[in-house]
């Protein structure tokens, strides 16, 4: 049978498999064919897996997720040739659910970036317009789902790496509550912020995939018990209290077309029965980004200390141990990891710790409290996910600060450990606009219900126009 | 001027948990190089630490035994330094919030209890073992190759830090003996220094007697027995006093003590102070031992060695009490006395003849019989019996049947022959070297095949030597 991977949702694919209209191998092959056709242009995948292992719906995994026997590089030269001897817990859970891995998707090096242009293996491109970026760091997974190169996939989100690319590629992405999904085996960027989450074509697929990966993991001490995941069904938002944080919706740099699409979605929510009101997150938005750029690099400088050439990955020989390590790290890391290692080591150094890392952690507590106060009045907060639609390749590579601002709206809730769901809510200049739904801790079911109702009412077509 | 040494100790105790501190690899000797390893203790990308519950409990137990307050909330931190024995580039160690603080240990001395403050006891993971090959210095600088065995990496260590309360090498030795016995009796470590299960660093300074100032200190490392610790402290104290008395100043430095030569060698001074860039380990949650657990562990504590020394001192003298208790033989002594043996005689036999023997394996009733018969039966028989007393099913009966030769008529010709054969020694004895008595008695024992009664032989020899 002819499988239209551009349109096929994971739920539909599951139906095909259950009714035995198609085999898992055939399904897998259909995606490999689509990859062969479109990935040379888009470069979503760093490598593909030819054989379907499992009888379920295939899945794409961001290349920060360790896969036993399959090279895992985190988009870095320093891990070139590194083949893990173990599966990340999320990879193991996907396998246990029968999901064959189609391939490992491109990412900014060590998930540091907002465009995938920091990948050591070259950037991915946006299926809606290949001159533009798919966002990042999880641009590979988002672009693959959007271009029909995977029915769904996993990303990882530190400050927006699931939500922002989902927004730029027009798909649904969840950054789950910190602690609901195991980080074991996920190449670490900033441990107190990293969270794996699903990317899919619609909210029900996203919820289904979340139910597969979420839950306490004895191998990750920071995980918690997770409420049972409910696949969303209803179309009403009656009784739901939606807050519109002023600072997240009026921030400088939000494109008018983005604002307009988000406004329309908020109006629609009201029509569906939601009570919509304004709220404030002044300190979260003002200090979220600067504090993030102290905490995340600090933890990154520590997490990247292990790449010394001794045990795995790249080694460049030198006359002494120190020289070998220096040469290995110089050759193996790209500019962005080097920049963040320097920032982070500085923020943690004696005499500066209190002023930088220590202070940023205190501000983080303020951000948590400010969000908690907002959730006394509201069930869900909404804003644009990204201030802009997909930008052109190279537009921000010369200016790291401009690139960092891409995550201005996603970072505050990440700093508070809160779940956030991106759903596409329209187009601006022919490119997808993403709506960010933020909830309190463990409110994933509420986010799915809200997202599902809105997505049904919005009727957004997730297939890029040029591929229809 | 007279000077007072001021010494603080840092003691590392390797816990004998079945598995390592943050992974479930076997903890212990035995495997070939790098066989007791896994992604966690090798620092593979994405691997996460999971704390060993038993190690956490044992740390609390040790803290209680050292009179510490148990922190309601202890926090692991990352301590960064680049070295091949540290696969993650950082060591996980409790830092500013350790499990145990503010303890004290009372060391019984002839002048009353000597109080040593326990500043803290904290839990950490051990580093791997480096072997530097080539270069001849045994150090990484100049080595052509460094081999790393990660079997030891990640094993649990408790670090105990004392206040600067120790004022002589002898005090240090007494304190360490008591601490070692405490650890052994808690069953948390075998604490064998030669195996590196107990490691001691000493911070040494001196000050004018009567002053309370704290002067610049030097750190001594690499002392692998209590005797060497004492020798190292004596050597360092002498060095510092000589420096001050010649108008010099002590410069803070770390020294290795070489027991063979008695020399202190300064390690290469570092150009800058270490900056470990500590920050709370984000992969772990704080350690919060429940009050019920702490109470239970407190209830399980055995009577402390110090208390038992004080108790025994009332029946013996301090020195014998210390030897028995720190040798772990005081319970055997008590049981032997209860079985009818003479207090002092039993103490002497046990302290002098059973050091290193497992007291719990000895039947006190049989031992009491041997103690009782010690002067009556041949020396050789006593030696043999004591050598076997800890064997299962040991019976004193066959040895008790043997009678030592104490009949002068039988011994006299033997003594005469020995004196004739050793004219030089006889002359020396008569010239005042009375210590030679033992030599002659030994010869008698040899002649009689150990059957002579030692006391009878000794009296007879003395008599004959004085006679002419």
Interface residues (C-beta under 8 A of the other chain):
Chain A: X64 X65 X66 X72 X74 X79 X82 X84 X85 X86 X88 X183 X184 X185 X186 X187 X188 X190 X191 X192 X218 X219 X220 X221 X222 X298 X299 X301 X302 X304 X305 X306 X308 X310 X311 X312 X320 X321 X322 X325 X345 X348 X349 X350 X353 X357
Chain B: X39 X42 X43 X44 X45 X46 X47 X48 X49 X50 X51 X78 X80 X82 X84 X87 X88 X89 X90 X140 X141 X143 X146 X148 X273 X275 X277 X278 X279 X282 X283 X284 X285
